[in-house]
Every structure is written in structure tokens, then in C-alpha cells.
Amino acid sequence: MLDWLRLIRASGLATIASNSLAAVLTAFYAGEGDRIVWLMLRLKHNGAQTLWIILASFLLYASGMLWNDLIDVDRDRTGNPRRPLPDGRIGLTPAWVVGVLAMGGAMFAASHVDYGFFLAGVVLSLAMLYNLVAKSLPWLGSAVMGLVRASHACFALLLLGPDYVQMVLTPTGATAANTATNGTTHAPFVYPVIIGIYIFGLTLVSEFEERQRRGSRLGFIVGGVAMAFALLAALGGLAGADWLPHLLHAGGPWPGAAVLSVLFALGCAALLAWNVFSVWVEALRNARCALVGRVVIAGLGGMILLDAVIATAAHPLGGLMCAAFYPVFIVMGRMIRMG
């Protein structure tokens, strides 16, 4: 069982959960409203659809990771021989069967929701495009992987209902946003753009680990800049949070609570910057490809910290909710670390 969890990179499910939560919070709390009960009522209203979307989301991720290793199995026999497939701990035939079932299960679960089948198909198509074609092409593979995460974030908006997806597909006609529970204007397409840029940068950085085959120093630099840009965009959103002036002028304990919320988000941003960019700078200065793996691992966990910053801009409790997945990612990553 542990090898199957390694095969699908189960620790990454924490990033999917965090991404989905940040996308939902950013879309739902784009105005001055700050009542968490509004979101709970919306999810309760959607009923069983919420469970179908969560199941589909996890299966989309698992199938993408599984097919990544299936397609790379011959290369991994040389480069990563201790992984479950090249080591023979999991047979190729069972892995193929589970990969097909995961894809089919994701599409079946998504089909229970309006727009679900279409959006799940987009996510799967982009994931397979990356696995089969784009990953071997410098820059293009990074762009496609960024689109995979961005489209997955759009899929997560189905948790709120198809009206939010309509706003992403037709952002200029966002009058439908006023039908949301709190009646404020929304920009649900902002989060997918930010997370897409971050993943584009992280994937570009990861290519430097295989520098002789496809990575480049320029790509490594651009990747780091893209990740930094995503973090700065998140901090910019925090500075302009609609709830911040509202709480600062509310009196009582609320100004203090607002300050604590902002400080928590800034702490998450600082932790992300330290974990990722300190190693990134060292790898760049010394041209040490061996350090790139540490940057990538830190960057994957940093996704959750980035989500915490973005979610705090949407709701004062959003950062705490997203950051709760960070220790889960760390613990699971250590438990199922690849050989």
C-alpha cells in the first residue's frame, strides 16, 4: 500500500486540497463579507455534488501522477531505479489498470455536476499532453503544467456551483456574480492565474535538475522570478483585502484580530521565501543541480503557504484554513518519500 501512495505522490493531495480551498475562498469572499457561515451554507446547498467534486479532484491528481511514472518507467530504470515501478514492487499491468480506472472514475464523478465532465476533460487532456509530449520540451512543458494546475483550480470552483465557473469562462460578463450569497462582485479567475504562474515557475526550475538533457540556467532564473512574482501578487492582494479596513474600524477585539491575521499571512510568505529562495539562490550561485531537488520539494510545500497568503486576502480565517494542510504535506511526504 505504501508503494501505491508513493506512486500517486499522495502527499501532493494536501496541495490539491489547499488549492481548492484557496480557489473557493478567493471566489466567494471577494467583497466586504466575512461570514464563514455563508460559505458553509453554499456548500451545504450543493449537497452531494460537493462530494462528487472532491472525489473527482483527487482522482484527477492521482491519475496524472500515476501516468507520469508509467510513461517515464524506462527512463526511471536508469535515473530512479528505486521507485515502485522500475524496482518491480508494483507491476506495470496493475499500474496501467489502476491508471485507466482512475481516469474513468474522475470523469464519472465529475459528470454528476454541470460543467464537471467538460472541465475534468480539460484537466486530464492537459495532464496527458504534458506526460506524453510537453515534458520533454523545454519551457512548453512548464507552461502546460501551469495550465494543468490552473484548470484544476477552475474545476474546484464547481464546489460553489456552475455560476462561478461561468464567471471564469466569461469573466467580462460577471453580472452573474451578483447572484452569490453575499451579493458582492467576484473575480474567481484571479486565483487560477496566480497558481498557474507559480507552477510554471516551479516546473521550469525543476528542469535544471536535468540540465544536460533539457534544463538551462536561463530557465532556472525565469522560473524563480515567476514564483517570486506569484508571491508578490499574493501579497498585493493581501494589502488590498476588502475585509481589512472593515475590521480595523470595527472596534473591540476586531482590529487586533485583523492584525494577527495579516501577520500570520506575512509569516507564511516569509517561510515560503526562506524555504524556497534561499536554496534557489545557492543553487544559482554555485550552479549545483543537486540542490534543485530541494528547491522543488520546498516549492511544492510552498504552494500551500502561497495559498494561505491568497486565502487570507479573501477571508481573515482563510490563511489558517489553508495552512492546516502544510503539516499534513510535511508528515505524509516523510512517510512516503520516494526511494
Secondary structure as a PSIPRED ss2 file (coil, helix, strand):
# PSIPRED VFORMAT (PSIPRED V4.0)

   1 M C   1.000  0.000  0.000
   2 L H   0.000  1.000  0.000
   3 D H   0.000  1.000  0.000
   4 W H   0.000  1.000  0.000
   5 L H   0.000  1.000  0.000
   6 R H   0.000  1.000  0.000
   7 L H   0.000  1.000  0.000
   8 I C   1.000  0.000  0.000
   9 R C   1.000  0.000  0.000
  10 A H   0.000  1.000  0.000
  11 S H   0.000  1.000  0.000
  12 G H   0.000  1.000  0.000
  13 L H   0.000  1.000  0.000
  14 A H   0.000  1.000  0.000
  15 T H   0.000  1.000  0.000
  16 I H   0.000  1.000  0.000
  17 A H   0.000  1.000  0.000
  18 S H   0.000  1.000  0.000
  19 N H   0.000  1.000  0.000
  20 S H   0.000  1.000  0.000
  21 L H   0.000  1.000  0.000
  22 A H   0.000  1.000  0.000
  23 A H   0.000  1.000  0.000
  24 V H   0.000  1.000  0.000
  25 L H   0.000  1.000  0.000
  26 T H   0.000  1.000  0.000
  27 A H   0.000  1.000  0.000
  28 F H   0.000  1.000  0.000
  29 Y C   1.000  0.000  0.000
  30 A C   1.000  0.000  0.000
  31 G C   1.000  0.000  0.000
  32 E C   1.000  0.000  0.000
  33 G C   1.000  0.000  0.000
  34 D C   1.000  0.000  0.000
  35 R C   1.000  0.000  0.000
  36 I H   0.000  1.000  0.000
  37 V H   0.000  1.000  0.000
  38 W H   0.000  1.000  0.000
  39 L H   0.000  1.000  0.000
  40 M H   0.000  1.000  0.000
  41 L H   0.000  1.000  0.000
  42 R H   0.000  1.000  0.000
  43 L H   0.000  1.000  0.000
  44 K H   0.000  1.000  0.000
  45 H H   0.000  1.000  0.000
  46 N H   0.000  1.000  0.000
  47 G C   1.000  0.000  0.000
  48 A H   0.000  1.000  0.000
  49 Q H   0.000  1.000  0.000
  50 T H   0.000  1.000  0.000
  51 L H   0.000  1.000  0.000
  52 W H   0.000  1.000  0.000
  53 I H   0.000  1.000  0.000
  54 I H   0.000  1.000  0.000
  55 L H   0.000  1.000  0.000
  56 A H   0.000  1.000  0.000
  57 S H   0.000  1.000  0.000
  58 F H   0.000  1.000  0.000
  59 L H   0.000  1.000  0.000
  60 L H   0.000  1.000  0.000
  61 Y H   0.000  1.000  0.000
  62 A H   0.000  1.000  0.000
  63 S H   0.000  1.000  0.000
  64 G H   0.000  1.000  0.000
  65 M H   0.000  1.000  0.000
  66 L H   0.000  1.000  0.000
  67 W H   0.000  1.000  0.000
  68 N H   0.000  1.000  0.000
  69 D H   0.000  1.000  0.000
  70 L H   0.000  1.000  0.000
  71 I H   0.000  1.000  0.000
  72 D C   1.000  0.000  0.000
  73 V H   0.000  1.000  0.000
  74 D H   0.000  1.000  0.000
  75 R H   0.000  1.000  0.000
  76 D H   0.000  1.000  0.000
  77 R H   0.000  1.000  0.000
  78 T H   0.000  1.000  0.000
  79 G H   0.000  1.000  0.000
  80 N C   1.000  0.000  0.000
  81 P C   1.000  0.000  0.000
  82 R C   1.000  0.000  0.000
  83 R C   1.000  0.000  0.000
  84 P H   0.000  1.000  0.000
  85 L H   0.000  1.000  0.000
  86 P H   0.000  1.000  0.000
  87 D H   0.000  1.000  0.000
  88 G C   1.000  0.000  0.000
  89 R C   1.000  0.000  0.000
  90 I C   1.000  0.000  0.000
  91 G C   1.000  0.000  0.000
  92 L H   0.000  1.000  0.000
  93 T H   0.000  1.000  0.000
  94 P H   0.000  1.000  0.000
  95 A H   0.000  1.000  0.000
  96 W H   0.000  1.000  0.000
  97 V H   0.000  1.000  0.000
  98 V H   0.000  1.000  0.000
  99 G H   0.000  1.000  0.000
 100 V H   0.000  1.000  0.000
 101 L H   0.000  1.000  0.000
 102 A H   0.000  1.000  0.000
 103 M H   0.000  1.000  0.000
 104 G H   0.000  1.000  0.000
 105 G H   0.000  1.000  0.000
 106 A H   0.000  1.000  0.000
 107 M H   0.000  1.000  0.000
 108 F H   0.000  1.000  0.000
 109 A H   0.000  1.000  0.000
 110 A H   0.000  1.000  0.000
 111 S C   1.000  0.000  0.000
 112 H C   1.000  0.000  0.000
 113 V C   1.000  0.000  0.000
 114 D C   1.000  0.000  0.000
 115 Y C   1.000  0.000  0.000
 116 G H   0.000  1.000  0.000
 117 F H   0.000  1.000  0.000
 118 F H   0.000  1.000  0.000
 119 L H   0.000  1.000  0.000
 120 A H   0.000  1.000  0.000
 121 G H   0.000  1.000  0.000
 122 V H   0.000  1.000  0.000
 123 V H   0.000  1.000  0.000
 124 L H   0.000  1.000  0.000
 125 S H   0.000  1.000  0.000
 126 L H   0.000  1.000  0.000
 127 A H   0.000  1.000  0.000
 128 M H   0.000  1.000  0.000
 129 L H   0.000  1.000  0.000
 130 Y H   0.000  1.000  0.000
 131 N H   0.000  1.000  0.000
 132 L H   0.000  1.000  0.000
 133 V C   1.000  0.000  0.000
 134 A H   0.000  1.000  0.000
 135 K H   0.000  1.000  0.000
 136 S H   0.000  1.000  0.000
 137 L C   1.000  0.000  0.000
 138 P C   1.000  0.000  0.000
 139 W C   1.000  0.000  0.000
 140 L H   0.000  1.000  0.000
 141 G H   0.000  1.000  0.000
 142 S H   0.000  1.000  0.000
 143 A H   0.000  1.000  0.000
 144 V H   0.000  1.000  0.000
 145 M H   0.000  1.000  0.000
 146 G H   0.000  1.000  0.000
 147 L H   0.000  1.000  0.000
 148 V H   0.000  1.000  0.000
 149 R H   0.000  1.000  0.000
 150 A H   0.000  1.000  0.000
 151 S H   0.000  1.000  0.000
 152 H H   0.000  1.000  0.000
 153 A H   0.000  1.000  0.000
 154 C H   0.000  1.000  0.000
 155 F H   0.000  1.000  0.000
 156 A H   0.000  1.000  0.000
 157 L H   0.000  1.000  0.000
 158 L H   0.000  1.000  0.000
 159 L H   0.000  1.000  0.000
 160 L C   1.000  0.000  0.000
 161 G C   1.000  0.000  0.000
 162 P H   0.000  1.000  0.000
 163 D H   0.000  1.000  0.000
 164 Y H   0.000  1.000  0.000
 165 V H   0.000  1.000  0.000
 166 Q H   0.000  1.000  0.000
 167 M H   0.000  1.000  0.000
 168 V H   0.000  1.000  0.000
 169 L H   0.000  1.000  0.000
 170 T C   1.000  0.000  0.000
 171 P H   0.000  1.000  0.000
 172 T H   0.000  1.000  0.000
 173 G H   0.000  1.000  0.000
 174 A H   0.000  1.000  0.000
 175 T H   0.000  1.000  0.000
 176 A H   0.000  1.000  0.000
 177 A H   0.000  1.000  0.000
 178 N H   0.000  1.000  0.000
 179 T H   0.000  1.000  0.000
 180 A C   1.000  0.000  0.000
 181 T C   1.000  0.000  0.000
 182 N C   1.000  0.000  0.000
 183 G C   1.000  0.000  0.000
 184 T C   1.000  0.000  0.000
 185 T C   1.000  0.000  0.000
 186 H C   1.000  0.000  0.000
 187 A C   1.000  0.000  0.000
 188 P C   1.000  0.000  0.000
 189 F C   1.000  0.000  0.000
 190 V H   0.000  1.000  0.000
 191 Y H   0.000  1.000  0.000
 192 P H   0.000  1.000  0.000
 193 V H   0.000  1.000  0.000
 194 I H   0.000  1.000  0.000
 195 I H   0.000  1.000  0.000
 196 G H   0.000  1.000  0.000
 197 I H   0.000  1.000  0.000
 198 Y H   0.000  1.000  0.000
 199 I H   0.000  1.000  0.000
 200 F H   0.000  1.000  0.000
 201 G H   0.000  1.000  0.000
 202 L H   0.000  1.000  0.000
 203 T H   0.000  1.000  0.000
 204 L H   0.000  1.000  0.000
 205 V H   0.000  1.000  0.000
 206 S H   0.000  1.000  0.000
 207 E H   0.000  1.000  0.000
 208 F H   0.000  1.000  0.000
 209 E H   0.000  1.000  0.000
 210 E H   0.000  1.000  0.000
 211 R C   1.000  0.000  0.000
 212 Q C   1.000  0.000  0.000
 213 R C   1.000  0.000  0.000
 214 R C   1.000  0.000  0.000
 215 G C   1.000  0.000  0.000
 216 S C   1.000  0.000  0.000
 217 R H   0.000  1.000  0.000
 218 L H   0.000  1.000  0.000
 219 G H   0.000  1.000  0.000
 220 F H   0.000  1.000  0.000
 221 I H   0.000  1.000  0.000
 222 V H   0.000  1.000  0.000
 223 G H   0.000  1.000  0.000
 224 G H   0.000  1.000  0.000
 225 V H   0.000  1.000  0.000
 226 A H   0.000  1.000  0.000
 227 M H   0.000  1.000  0.000
 228 A H   0.000  1.000  0.000
 229 F H   0.000  1.000  0.000
 230 A H   0.000  1.000  0.000
 231 L H   0.000  1.000  0.000
 232 L H   0.000  1.000  0.000
 233 A H   0.000  1.000  0.000
 234 A H   0.000  1.000  0.000
 235 L H   0.000  1.000  0.000
 236 G H   0.000  1.000  0.000
 237 G H   0.000  1.000  0.000
 238 L H   0.000  1.000  0.000
 239 A H   0.000  1.000  0.000
 240 G C   1.000  0.000  0.000
 241 A C   1.000  0.000  0.000
 242 D C   1.000  0.000  0.000
 243 W H   0.000  1.000  0.000
 244 L H   0.000  1.000  0.000
 245 P H   0.000  1.000  0.000
 246 H H   0.000  1.000  0.000
 247 L H   0.000  1.000  0.000
 248 L H   0.000  1.000  0.000
 249 H C   1.000  0.000  0.000
 250 A C   1.000  0.000  0.000
 251 G C   1.000  0.000  0.000
 252 G C   1.000  0.000  0.000
 253 P C   1.000  0.000  0.000
 254 W H   0.000  1.000  0.000
 255 P H   0.000  1.000  0.000
 256 G H   0.000  1.000  0.000
 257 A H   0.000  1.000  0.000
 258 A H   0.000  1.000  0.000
 259 V H   0.000  1.000  0.000
 260 L H   0.000  1.000  0.000
 261 S H   0.000  1.000  0.000
 262 V H   0.000  1.000  0.000
 263 L H   0.000  1.000  0.000
 264 F H   0.000  1.000  0.000
 265 A H   0.000  1.000  0.000
 266 L H   0.000  1.000  0.000
 267 G H   0.000  1.000  0.000
 268 C H   0.000  1.000  0.000
 269 A H   0.000  1.000  0.000
 270 A H   0.000  1.000  0.000
 271 L H   0.000  1.000  0.000
 272 L H   0.000  1.000  0.000
 273 A H   0.000  1.000  0.000
 274 W H   0.000  1.000  0.000
 275 N H   0.000  1.000  0.000
 276 V H   0.000  1.000  0.000
 277 F H   0.000  1.000  0.000
 278 S H   0.000  1.000  0.000
 279 V H   0.000  1.000  0.000
 280 W H   0.000  1.000  0.000
 281 V H   0.000  1.000  0.000
 282 E H   0.000  1.000  0.000
 283 A H   0.000  1.000  0.000
 284 L H   0.000  1.000  0.000
 285 R H   0.000  1.000  0.000
 286 N H   0.000  1.000  0.000
 287 A C   1.000  0.000  0.000
 288 R C   1.000  0.000  0.000
 289 C H   0.000  1.000  0.000
 290 A H   0.000  1.000  0.000
 291 L H   0.000  1.000  0.000
 292 V H   0.000  1.000  0.000
 293 G H   0.000  1.000  0.000
 294 R H   0.000  1.000  0.000
 295 V H   0.000  1.000  0.000
 296 V H   0.000  1.000  0.000
 297 I H   0.000  1.000  0.000
 298 A H   0.000  1.000  0.000
 299 G H   0.000  1.000  0.000
 300 L H   0.000  1.000  0.000
 301 G H   0.000  1.000  0.000
 302 G H   0.000  1.000  0.000
 303 M H   0.000  1.000  0.000
 304 I H   0.000  1.000  0.000
 305 L H   0.000  1.000  0.000
 306 L H   0.000  1.000  0.000
 307 D H   0.000  1.000  0.000
 308 A H   0.000  1.000  0.000
 309 V H   0.000  1.000  0.000
 310 I H   0.000  1.000  0.000
 311 A H   0.000  1.000  0.000
 312 T H   0.000  1.000  0.000
 313 A H   0.000  1.000  0.000
 314 A H   0.000  1.000  0.000
 315 H C   1.000  0.000  0.000
 316 P C   1.000  0.000  0.000
 317 L C   1.000  0.000  0.000
 318 G H   0.000  1.000  0.000
 319 G H   0.000  1.000  0.000
 320 L H   0.000  1.000  0.000
 321 M H   0.000  1.000  0.000
 322 C H   0.000  1.000  0.000
 323 A H   0.000  1.000  0.000
 324 A C   1.000  0.000  0.000
 325 F H   0.000  1.000  0.000
 326 Y H   0.000  1.000  0.000
 327 P H   0.000  1.000  0.000
 328 V H   0.000  1.000  0.000
 329 F H   0.000  1.000  0.000
 330 I H   0.000  1.000  0.000
 331 V H   0.000  1.000  0.000
 332 M H   0.000  1.000  0.000
 333 G H   0.000  1.000  0.000
 334 R H   0.000  1.000  0.000
 335 M H   0.000  1.000  0.000
 336 I C   1.000  0.000  0.000
 337 R C   1.000  0.000  0.000
 338 M C   1.000  0.000  0.000
 339 G C   1.000  0.000  0.000
